C-alpha cells in the first residue's frame, strides 16, 4: 500500500471510514470486525471514526466497535492511526445536533481518548462548524487540547476556505488535516483542496465513492467512471478512488465499508493506474446533477 502524510504521520494512501460498522438498519458487528481485519491485511493504517457515529443517541458506539475490532489483532494498534472527531451530538430518533462550544469539545476529546484507551488522540478533528459558536472559539478549544496533551494533532471537517484560514491561524502547526466531502460526483471541495496543498495539509475525502451505486446508469461523471471501469475490468468504485489519488498528493480517500469485499476493492484502487485517456474522461465531468 502506498503511503501519504498527515503532518509527521505516514499513513496508507487509502483509509477506512468506520461509520458504517455500526450504522443501522443492516449493521452486522461480526461482519464489521472482518472488514476491519481485511483492511489491516490490505495495508490500511488510517481508520476514521467519531464519537457521534451511532446508530443511537448514545455517544461512542462506533469508537468502541472499531477499537474492539483492532484489539483482536495484537499488533494493530502499534501500526495504525485512529482518527476521531468531536463536535456533533446525537438526539432522540437518531437526530444530529452540533455543539462546538469549548466546554463540549474539551469533555468530548477526553471521553474519546478514554474510550479508545489512548494516552493522547493522534488526530482529533472538529466535526462541523457550529453556527451558534464563533469558529475562532472552537479552534481555541482545539489548540488548548494540544497544549494540555489530550490531542497530538488537530484536523477540521466540513469547512470552507475562510474557516480553514481561521483554523490555521489559531491552531498553528498542530493543524494537519481537513476532512471534507469530495468525489468524482462531488467536486465543490476543489478550492479547499488547493488551499490544503498551499498549507501542506492532508485532505481526507469523506464520501469518496459519491453514491456511485445509486448513480449507476446515470450520465456525466457516473457514466465516465463506469466506462473507465469497463476498460480496466474493475469496479467503478475502484476507479473513483484511483481518480481521487491522482487528483492531489495530499488527498487521502476514506471510503466507508462494512464488508470485507468492499474493503479489499477499495484498497486495490491504490494499485490502479489511470492513463491519460481515463483522466481526460473523468476530469471533464463536473459531477453536478448526478
C-alpha positions as CSV (number, residue, x, y, z in Angstrom):
1,X,0.0,0.0,0.0
2,X,1.5,3.4,-1.0
3,X,1.7,5.9,1.8
4,X,0.8,9.6,2.2
5,X,1.4,12.0,5.0
6,X,-0.8,13.7,7.7
7,X,1.6,16.1,9.3
8,X,4.5,14.0,10.6
9,X,2.5,10.8,10.2
10,X,2.8,8.3,7.3
11,X,-0.4,6.5,6.6
12,X,-1.8,4.4,3.9
13,X,-3.0,6.2,0.8
14,X,-6.4,4.8,1.3
15,X,-8.1,5.0,4.7
16,X,-11.2,3.3,6.1
17,X,-14.2,5.2,7.3
18,X,-15.7,3.3,10.2
19,X,-19.1,4.9,10.4
20,X,-20.9,2.1,8.6
21,X,-19.6,-0.5,11.0
22,X,-22.4,0.4,13.4
23,X,-24.9,2.0,11.1
24,X,-28.4,0.6,11.1
25,X,-30.6,-0.9,9.8
26,X,-28.2,-3.6,8.5
27,X,-25.3,-3.3,10.9
28,X,-23.6,-6.7,11.4
29,X,-20.9,-6.4,14.1
30,X,-19.1,-9.7,13.2
31,X,-19.0,-8.8,9.6
32,X,-17.7,-5.3,10.6
33,X,-14.9,-7.0,12.6
34,X,-14.0,-9.0,9.5
35,X,-14.0,-5.8,7.4
36,X,-11.5,-4.1,9.9
37,X,-9.3,-7.1,9.7
38,X,-9.5,-7.2,5.9
39,X,-8.3,-3.5,6.0
40,X,-5.4,-4.4,8.2
41,X,-4.4,-7.3,5.9
42,X,-4.6,-4.9,2.9
43,X,-2.2,-2.5,4.5
44,X,-4.7,0.2,5.5
45,X,-3.3,2.1,8.5
46,X,-5.7,5.0,8.8
47,X,-9.1,4.4,10.5
48,X,-11.6,7.3,10.9
49,X,-14.4,7.3,13.5
50,X,-16.3,9.8,15.6
51,X,-17.9,9.9,19.0
52,X,-21.3,10.7,17.4
53,X,-21.4,7.7,15.0
54,X,-24.4,5.8,16.2
55,X,-26.8,4.4,15.4
56,X,-28.5,5.8,18.6
57,X,-28.2,8.8,20.8
58,X,-25.5,7.0,22.8
59,X,-22.1,8.5,22.3
60,X,-19.0,6.5,21.5
61,X,-20.8,3.4,19.9
62,X,-18.6,3.4,16.8
63,X,-15.4,4.2,18.6
64,X,-15.9,1.2,20.9
65,X,-16.7,-1.1,18.0
66,X,-13.7,0.0,16.0
67,X,-11.2,-0.2,18.8
68,X,-12.5,-3.7,19.9
69,X,-12.0,-5.0,16.3
70,X,-8.5,-3.5,16.2
71,X,-7.6,-5.0,19.5
72,X,-8.3,-8.5,18.2
73,X,-5.1,-8.2,16.2
74,X,-2.3,-7.9,18.8
75,X,0.0,-5.7,16.8
76,X,-2.6,-3.5,15.1
77,X,-2.6,-0.5,17.5
78,X,1.2,-0.2,17.1
79,X,0.9,0.4,13.4
80,X,-2.3,2.3,12.7
81,X,-3.7,5.7,13.3
82,X,-7.2,6.0,14.8
83,X,-8.6,9.4,14.0
84,X,-11.8,10.5,15.7
85,X,-14.0,13.6,15.7
86,X,-15.9,15.7,18.2
87,X,-18.5,18.5,17.9
88,X,-21.5,16.6,16.9
89,X,-24.1,15.2,19.3
90,X,-27.0,12.8,18.8
91,X,-30.5,13.4,19.9
92,X,-33.8,11.4,20.1
93,X,-34.8,9.4,17.0
94,X,-31.2,9.4,15.7
95,X,-31.2,13.2,15.1
96,X,-27.9,15.0,14.6
97,X,-27.1,18.2,16.6
98,X,-24.0,20.3,16.7
99,X,-22.1,21.6,19.7
100,X,-18.8,23.5,19.0
101,X,-18.6,25.1,22.5
102,X,-15.1,24.9,24.1
103,X,-16.7,23.1,27.1
104,X,-18.2,20.4,24.9
105,X,-15.0,19.9,22.8
106,X,-12.8,19.6,25.9
107,X,-15.1,17.0,27.5
108,X,-15.7,15.1,24.2
109,X,-11.9,14.8,23.4
110,X,-11.2,13.4,26.9
111,X,-14.1,10.9,26.6
112,X,-12.9,9.7,23.2
113,X,-9.4,9.2,24.5
114,X,-10.7,7.1,27.4
115,X,-13.0,5.0,25.2
116,X,-10.1,4.4,22.7
117,X,-7.7,3.6,25.5
118,X,-5.2,6.2,24.2
119,X,-3.0,8.5,26.3
120,X,-3.5,11.2,23.7
121,X,-5.5,11.3,20.5
122,X,-3.2,11.1,17.5
123,X,-5.6,13.1,15.3
124,X,-8.6,14.8,16.7
125,X,-11.0,16.5,14.2
126,X,-13.5,19.2,14.8
127,X,-16.5,17.6,13.2
128,X,-18.5,20.5,11.9
129,X,-18.7,24.3,12.5
130,X,-21.4,25.4,14.9
131,X,-23.3,28.5,13.8
132,X,-24.0,29.3,17.5
133,X,-20.3,29.4,18.4
134,X,-17.7,31.7,16.8
135,X,-15.4,29.4,14.9
136,X,-12.4,31.0,16.4
137,X,-13.6,29.9,19.9
138,X,-14.0,26.3,18.8
139,X,-10.5,26.4,17.3
140,X,-9.1,27.9,20.5
141,X,-10.5,24.9,22.3
142,X,-8.8,22.6,19.9
143,X,-5.5,24.4,20.4
144,X,-5.9,24.1,24.2
145,X,-6.4,20.3,23.9
146,X,-3.0,20.1,22.2
147,X,-1.4,22.3,24.9
148,X,-3.0,20.1,27.6
149,X,-1.6,16.9,26.0
150,X,-5.0,15.4,25.3
151,X,-4.5,15.7,21.5
152,X,-1.4,15.5,19.4
153,X,-2.7,16.7,16.1
154,X,-5.8,18.7,15.0
155,X,-8.0,18.3,12.0
156,X,-11.1,20.3,10.9
157,X,-14.0,18.9,8.9
158,X,-16.8,20.3,6.7
159,X,-15.1,23.7,6.5
160,X,-14.9,26.4,3.8
161,X,-11.7,28.3,2.9
162,X,-12.4,31.2,5.3
163,X,-12.9,28.8,8.2
164,X,-9.7,26.9,7.2
165,X,-7.8,30.1,7.4
166,X,-9.1,30.8,10.9
167,X,-8.2,27.3,12.0
168,X,-4.7,27.7,10.6
169,X,-4.2,31.0,12.4
170,X,-5.5,29.8,15.8
171,X,-4.3,26.2,15.9
172,X,-1.0,26.8,14.2
173,X,1.4,23.9,13.4
174,X,-0.8,21.4,15.2
175,X,-3.3,21.7,12.4
176,X,-2.5,18.9,9.9
177,X,-5.7,18.0,8.0
178,X,-9.1,18.8,6.6
179,X,-11.9,16.3,6.1
180,X,-14.4,17.4,3.6
181,X,-16.7,15.6,1.1
182,X,-15.0,15.0,-2.2
183,X,-15.6,12.5,-5.0
184,X,-15.9,12.2,-8.8
185,X,-19.6,13.2,-8.3
186,X,-19.0,16.0,-5.8
187,X,-16.2,18.4,-6.5
188,X,-17.2,21.5,-4.7
189,X,-14.2,21.0,-2.4
190,X,-11.7,22.0,-5.1
191,X,-10.9,25.3,-3.5
192,X,-10.3,23.9,-0.1
193,X,-8.2,21.1,-1.6
194,X,-6.0,23.7,-3.3
195,X,-5.7,25.6,0.0
196,X,-4.6,22.4,1.7
197,X,-1.9,21.9,-0.9
198,X,-0.7,25.5,-0.2
199,X,-0.5,24.9,3.5
200,X,0.9,21.4,3.4
201,X,-2.3,19.9,5.0
202,X,-3.7,16.5,4.3
203,X,-7.2,16.4,2.7
204,X,-9.2,13.5,3.9
205,X,-12.1,12.9,1.4
206,X,-15.2,11.6,3.0
207,X,-18.0,10.2,0.8
208,X,-15.3,9.4,-1.8
209,X,-17.5,6.9,-3.7
210,X,-20.1,9.7,-4.1
211,X,-23.1,7.4,-4.1
212,X,-21.7,5.5,-7.1
213,X,-24.1,2.7,-6.6
214,X,-27.1,5.0,-6.5
215,X,-25.8,6.9,-9.6
216,X,-25.3,3.7,-11.7
217,X,-26.9,4.2,-15.1
218,X,-26.8,8.0,-15.0
219,X,-24.8,10.1,-17.3
220,X,-21.9,12.5,-16.6
221,X,-19.3,11.5,-14.1
222,X,-21.0,8.2,-13.1
223,X,-21.1,7.1,-16.7
224,X,-17.4,8.2,-17.2
225,X,-16.4,6.1,-14.1
226,X,-18.4,3.1,-15.5
227,X,-16.7,3.4,-18.9
228,X,-13.2,3.6,-17.4
229,X,-14.0,0.6,-15.1
230,X,-15.1,-1.5,-18.0
231,X,-11.9,-0.6,-19.8
232,X,-9.8,-1.8,-16.9
233,X,-12.1,-4.7,-15.8
234,X,-12.6,-3.3,-12.3
235,X,-15.4,-1.7,-10.4
236,X,-16.5,1.9,-10.9
237,X,-15.8,2.4,-7.1
238,X,-12.2,1.4,-7.6
239,X,-11.9,3.9,-10.5
240,X,-13.5,6.6,-8.4
241,X,-10.9,6.1,-5.6
242,X,-8.0,5.9,-8.1
243,X,-9.1,9.2,-9.7
244,X,-9.0,10.8,-6.2
245,X,-5.5,9.6,-5.6
246,X,-4.5,11.1,-9.0
247,X,-6.1,14.4,-8.1
248,X,-3.6,15.6,-5.5
249,X,-0.7,14.1,-3.5
250,X,-2.3,15.5,-0.3
251,X,-5.6,13.7,-0.8
252,X,-6.4,10.6,1.2
253,X,-9.8,8.9,0.5
254,X,-11.5,7.3,3.5
255,X,-14.3,5.2,2.0
256,X,-16.7,3.7,4.4
257,X,-17.1,-0.1,4.4
258,X,-18.8,-2.7,6.5
259,X,-17.9,-5.7,4.2
260,X,-14.5,-7.3,3.7
261,X,-15.1,-7.5,0.0
262,X,-15.7,-3.7,-0.2
263,X,-12.5,-3.0,1.8
264,X,-10.4,-5.2,-0.4
265,X,-11.8,-3.5,-3.5
266,X,-11.1,0.0,-2.1
267,X,-7.5,-0.9,-1.1
268,X,-6.8,-2.2,-4.6
269,X,-7.5,1.2,-6.0
270,X,-4.0,2.3,-4.8
271,X,-2.6,0.0,-7.5
272,X,-4.9,1.1,-10.3
273,X,-3.0,3.3,-12.7
274,X,-5.3,5.6,-14.8
275,X,-3.9,6.6,-18.1
276,X,-4.3,10.0,-19.9
277,X,-7.5,9.0,-21.7
278,X,-9.0,7.8,-18.4
279,X,-8.2,11.1,-16.7
280,X,-9.4,13.2,-19.6
281,X,-12.7,11.5,-19.5
282,X,-13.1,11.7,-15.7
283,X,-11.7,15.2,-15.3
284,X,-14.0,16.5,-17.9
285,X,-17.1,15.8,-15.8
286,X,-18.4,18.3,-13.3
287,X,-20.3,15.8,-11.3
288,X,-23.2,18.2,-11.0
289,X,-26.7,17.0,-11.4
290,X,-25.7,13.3,-10.8
